[in-house]
Amino acid sequence: MKCTVSTHRFPIGQTVRLKSRKGLSPKAAEIYRITAYLPARDNSPQYRMRNDEVAQERVTQEVDIEPTEIAPAAKAE
């Protein structure tokens, strides 16, 4: 019997940050939202992710991203 448990650490919809910008265009986004799971490559799960502000999509391995918290807007007092 084959196990179908996902090995992906980040859920779809999670906001993540690229750990390194080495080799990327200065115009490349830093923050993305996970949009889909992809099969592992070199034993690292892959993700499709998107940044809506600059309309960029990319595929990356789990080892290249980290979770991020988008700070909520400050309340006016």
OpenMM code with the backbone's topology and positions (N, CA, C; nanometers):
from openmm import Vec3, app, unit

residues = "MET LYS CYS THR VAL SER THR HIS ARG PHE PRO ILE GLY GLN THR VAL ARG LEU LYS SER ARG LYS GLY LEU SER PRO LYS ALA ALA GLU ILE TYR ARG ILE THR ALA TYR LEU PRO ALA ARG ASP ASN SER PRO GLN TYR ARG MET ARG ASN ASP GLU VAL ALA GLN GLU ARG VAL THR GLN GLU VAL ASP ILE GLU PRO THR GLU ILE ALA PRO ALA ALA LYS ALA GLU".split()
positions = [
    Vec3(0.0839, -0.1179, 0.0000),
    Vec3(0.0000, 0.0000, 0.0000),
    Vec3(0.0882, 0.1240, 0.0000),
    Vec3(0.0540, 0.2201, -0.0838),
    Vec3(0.1335, 0.3409, -0.0979),
    Vec3(0.0820, 0.4508, -0.0056),
    Vec3(0.1720, 0.5228, 0.0613),
    Vec3(0.1346, 0.6324, 0.1502),
    Vec3(0.1122, 0.7581, 0.0670),
    Vec3(0.0020, 0.8293, 0.0926),
    Vec3(-0.0286, 0.9490, 0.0154),
    Vec3(-0.0190, 1.0760, 0.0991),
    Vec3(0.0446, 1.0695, 0.2151),
    Vec3(0.0603, 1.1868, 0.3005),
    Vec3(0.1550, 1.2846, 0.2328),
    Vec3(0.1143, 1.4108, 0.2290),
    Vec3(0.1963, 1.5144, 0.1667),
    Vec3(0.3207, 1.5405, 0.2514),
    Vec3(0.4309, 1.5614, 0.1855),
    Vec3(0.5543, 1.5946, 0.2551),
    Vec3(0.5821, 1.7440, 0.2487),
    Vec3(0.4892, 1.8202, 0.1947),
    Vec3(0.5061, 1.9643, 0.1847),
    Vec3(0.4861, 2.0301, 0.3216),
    Vec3(0.5769, 2.1160, 0.3589),
    Vec3(0.5743, 2.1837, 0.4887),
    Vec3(0.4788, 2.3029, 0.4913),
    Vec3(0.4657, 2.3741, 0.3796),
    Vec3(0.3835, 2.4953, 0.3737),
    Vec3(0.2495, 2.4658, 0.3074),
    Vec3(0.1392, 2.5120, 0.3664),
    Vec3(0.0078, 2.4894, 0.3055),
    Vec3(-0.0187, 2.5852, 0.1898),
    Vec3(-0.1058, 2.5456, 0.1002),
    Vec3(-0.1477, 2.6349, -0.0073),
    Vec3(-0.2124, 2.7567, 0.0566),
    Vec3(-0.1757, 2.8747, 0.0076),
    Vec3(-0.2253, 3.0003, 0.0632),
    Vec3(-0.1257, 3.0662, 0.1576),
    Vec3(-0.0254, 2.9914, 0.2061),
    Vec3(0.0766, 3.0448, 0.2970),
    Vec3(0.1597, 3.1507, 0.2260),
    Vec3(0.1935, 3.2570, 0.2972),
    Vec3(0.2830, 3.3604, 0.2446),
    Vec3(0.4247, 3.3236, 0.2845),
    Vec3(0.5151, 3.3260, 0.1872),
    Vec3(0.6542, 3.2877, 0.2114),
    Vec3(0.7493, 3.3907, 0.1516),
    Vec3(0.8722, 3.3866, 0.1980),
    Vec3(0.9779, 3.4767, 0.1506),
    Vec3(1.0907, 3.3922, 0.0916),
    Vec3(1.1502, 3.4413, -0.0155),
    Vec3(1.2683, 3.3747, -0.0709),
    Vec3(1.3842, 3.3940, 0.0259),
    Vec3(1.4572, 3.2881, 0.0567),
    Vec3(1.5704, 3.2976, 0.1496),
    Vec3(1.6879, 3.3734, 0.0881),
    Vec3(1.7078, 3.3599, -0.0403),
    Vec3(1.8198, 3.4249, -0.1074),
    Vec3(1.7725, 3.4900, -0.2361),
    Vec3(1.8290, 3.6033, -0.2675),
    Vec3(1.7957, 3.6728, -0.3915),
    Vec3(1.9104, 3.6581, -0.4930),
    Vec3(2.0083, 3.5778, -0.4585),
    Vec3(2.1236, 3.5569, -0.5458),
    Vec3(2.0780, 3.5044, -0.6819),
    Vec3(2.1205, 3.5714, -0.7864),
    Vec3(2.0872, 3.5295, -0.9221),
    Vec3(1.9516, 3.5769, -0.9711),
    Vec3(1.8782, 3.6536, -0.8885),
    Vec3(1.7474, 3.7035, -0.9290),
    Vec3(1.7573, 3.8466, -0.9799),
    Vec3(1.6664, 3.8824, -1.0659),
    Vec3(1.6557, 4.0195, -1.1133),
    Vec3(1.6207, 4.1103, -0.9961),
    Vec3(1.6711, 4.2335, -0.9929),
    Vec3(1.6328, 4.3275, -0.8869),
    Vec3(1.4816, 4.3540, -0.8843),
    Vec3(1.4139, 4.3302, -0.9959),
    Vec3(1.2697, 4.3517, -1.0037),
    Vec3(1.1901, 4.2313, -0.9541),
    Vec3(1.2577, 4.1220, -0.9256),
    Vec3(1.1889, 4.0013, -0.8786),
    Vec3(1.1294, 4.0261, -0.7404),
    Vec3(1.0108, 3.9730, -0.7195),
    Vec3(0.9443, 3.9876, -0.5905),
    Vec3(1.0171, 3.9074, -0.4833),
    Vec3(0.9972, 3.9464, -0.3568),
    Vec3(1.0574, 3.8747, -0.2446),
    Vec3(0.9530, 3.7903, -0.1711),
    Vec3(0.8282, 3.8374, -0.1676),
    Vec3(0.7198, 3.7708, -0.0957),
    Vec3(0.6234, 3.7074, -0.1966),
    Vec3(0.5863, 3.5819, -0.1714),
    Vec3(0.4968, 3.5082, -0.2601),
    Vec3(0.3911, 3.4354, -0.1778),
    Vec3(0.2852, 3.3923, -0.2457),
    Vec3(0.1799, 3.3109, -0.1857),
    Vec3(0.1836, 3.1749, -0.2543),
    Vec3(0.1859, 3.0666, -0.1759),
    Vec3(0.1864, 2.9308, -0.2304),
    Vec3(0.0537, 2.9067, -0.3013),
    Vec3(0.0600, 2.8619, -0.4282),
    Vec3(-0.0628, 2.8368, -0.5039),
    Vec3(-0.0826, 2.6893, -0.5399),
    Vec3(0.0252, 2.6087, -0.5364),
    Vec3(0.0106, 2.4669, -0.5714),
    Vec3(0.1317, 2.3872, -0.5236),
    Vec3(0.1068, 2.2590, -0.4993),
    Vec3(0.2141, 2.1649, -0.4679),
    Vec3(0.2631, 2.1017, -0.5974),
    Vec3(0.3936, 2.0793, -0.6041),
    Vec3(0.4541, 2.0101, -0.7170),
    Vec3(0.5367, 1.8939, -0.6627),
    Vec3(0.5682, 1.7965, -0.7468),
    Vec3(0.6492, 1.6837, -0.7002),
    Vec3(0.7884, 1.7282, -0.6540),
    Vec3(0.8477, 1.6494, -0.5659),
    Vec3(0.9809, 1.6803, -0.5134),
    Vec3(1.0866, 1.6748, -0.6236),
    Vec3(1.1885, 1.7559, -0.6054),
    Vec3(1.3053, 1.7559, -0.6945),
    Vec3(1.4272, 1.7498, -0.6031),
    Vec3(1.5173, 1.6589, -0.6282),
    Vec3(1.6350, 1.6400, -0.5425),
    Vec3(1.5944, 1.6237, -0.3948),
    Vec3(1.4893, 1.5466, -0.3712),
    Vec3(1.4377, 1.5190, -0.2362),
    Vec3(1.3854, 1.6418, -0.1624),
    Vec3(1.3532, 1.7495, -0.2340),
    Vec3(1.2956, 1.8693, -0.1730),
    Vec3(1.1619, 1.8980, -0.2401),
    Vec3(1.0523, 1.9040, -0.1626),
    Vec3(0.9228, 1.9357, -0.2221),
    Vec3(0.9292, 2.0689, -0.2977),
    Vec3(0.8531, 2.0781, -0.4048),
    Vec3(0.8480, 2.2017, -0.4832),
    Vec3(0.7102, 2.2649, -0.4725),
    Vec3(0.7067, 2.3956, -0.4966),
    Vec3(0.5836, 2.4726, -0.4904),
    Vec3(0.5722, 2.5654, -0.6105),
    Vec3(0.4493, 2.5892, -0.6528),
    Vec3(0.4217, 2.6986, -0.7456),
    Vec3(0.3756, 2.8126, -0.6562),
    Vec3(0.4281, 2.9320, -0.6794),
    Vec3(0.3900, 3.0458, -0.5974),
    Vec3(0.3745, 3.1699, -0.6826),
    Vec3(0.3018, 3.2678, -0.6278),
    Vec3(0.2670, 3.3870, -0.7040),
    Vec3(0.2755, 3.5112, -0.6168),
    Vec3(0.3211, 3.6210, -0.6795),
    Vec3(0.3150, 3.7534, -0.6198),
    Vec3(0.2211, 3.8344, -0.7074),
    Vec3(0.1041, 3.8710, -0.6543),
    Vec3(0.0034, 3.9412, -0.7329),
    Vec3(0.0407, 4.0867, -0.7619),
    Vec3(0.1169, 4.1512, -0.6734),
    Vec3(0.1547, 4.2916, -0.6933),
    Vec3(0.2323, 4.3127, -0.8224),
    Vec3(0.3267, 4.2254, -0.8498),
    Vec3(0.4089, 4.2400, -0.9698),
    Vec3(0.3774, 4.1332, -1.0742),
    Vec3(0.2690, 4.0597, -1.0515),
    Vec3(0.2217, 3.9564, -1.1446),
    Vec3(0.3331, 3.8588, -1.1825),
    Vec3(0.4031, 3.8069, -1.0803),
    Vec3(0.5094, 3.7093, -1.1031),
    Vec3(0.4690, 3.5745, -1.0451),
    Vec3(0.4991, 3.4703, -1.1216),
    Vec3(0.4830, 3.3338, -1.0731),
    Vec3(0.6172, 3.2654, -1.0850),
    Vec3(0.6425, 3.1715, -0.9949),
    Vec3(0.7667, 3.0942, -1.0044),
    Vec3(0.7471, 2.9597, -0.9373),
    Vec3(0.8383, 2.8700, -0.9681),
    Vec3(0.8433, 2.7386, -0.9049),
    Vec3(0.9715, 2.7381, -0.8229),
    Vec3(0.9618, 2.6897, -0.7001),
    Vec3(1.0800, 2.6848, -0.6153),
    Vec3(1.0765, 2.5632, -0.5255),
    Vec3(1.1924, 2.5264, -0.4749),
    Vec3(1.2024, 2.4149, -0.3817),
    Vec3(1.1819, 2.4646, -0.2396),
    Vec3(1.1351, 2.3757, -0.1544),
    Vec3(1.1069, 2.4102, -0.0157),
    Vec3(1.2300, 2.4649, 0.0572),
    Vec3(1.3479, 2.4166, 0.0241),
    Vec3(1.4698, 2.4625, 0.0915),
    Vec3(1.5013, 2.6090, 0.0620),
    Vec3(1.4373, 2.6665, -0.0395),
    Vec3(1.4664, 2.8040, -0.0798),
    Vec3(1.3678, 2.9078, -0.0266),
    Vec3(1.2706, 2.8643, 0.0556),
    Vec3(1.1715, 2.9584, 0.1077),
    Vec3(1.1559, 2.9430, 0.2579),
    Vec3(1.1033, 3.0487, 0.3206),
    Vec3(1.0753, 3.0479, 0.4634),
    Vec3(0.9422, 3.1167, 0.4875),
    Vec3(0.8731, 3.0808, 0.5960),
    Vec3(0.7436, 3.1444, 0.6231),
    Vec3(0.7640, 3.2912, 0.6589),
    Vec3(0.6631, 3.3693, 0.6335),
    Vec3(0.6680, 3.5102, 0.6704),
    Vec3(0.5337, 3.5521, 0.7263),
    Vec3(0.5363, 3.6503, 0.8088),
    Vec3(0.4133, 3.7056, 0.8644),
    Vec3(0.3969, 3.8451, 0.8061),
    Vec3(0.2880, 3.8690, 0.7413),
    Vec3(0.2585, 4.0029, 0.6928),
    Vec3(0.1966, 4.0776, 0.8097),
    Vec3(0.2597, 4.1853, 0.8522),
    Vec3(0.2090, 4.2611, 0.9665),
    Vec3(0.0759, 4.3263, 0.9321),
    Vec3(-0.0233, 4.3123, 1.0199),
    Vec3(-0.1509, 4.3775, 0.9949),
    Vec3(-0.1345, 4.5289, 1.0001),
    Vec3(-0.2187, 4.6016, 0.9325),
    Vec3(-0.2128, 4.7470, 0.9334),
    Vec3(-0.2324, 4.7978, 1.0753),
    Vec3(-0.1541, 4.8984, 1.1121),
    Vec3(-0.1640, 4.9545, 1.2476),
    Vec3(-0.2976, 5.0253, 1.2649),
    Vec3(-0.3549, 5.0072, 1.3833),
    Vec3(-0.4833, 5.0730, 1.4125),
    Vec3(-0.4590, 5.2190, 1.4465),
    Vec3(-0.5456, 5.3065, 1.3981),
    Vec3(-0.5370, 5.4485, 1.4330),
    Vec3(-0.5941, 5.4670, 1.5730),
    Vec3(-0.5219, 5.5364, 1.6573),
    Vec3(-0.5704, 5.5570, 1.7939),
    Vec3(-0.6149, 5.6975, 1.8140),
] * unit.nanometer
topology = app.Topology()
chain = topology.addChain("A")
for resn in residues:
    res = topology.addResidue(resn, chain)
    for name in ("N", "CA", "C"):
        topology.addAtom(name, app.Element.getBySymbol(name[0]), res)
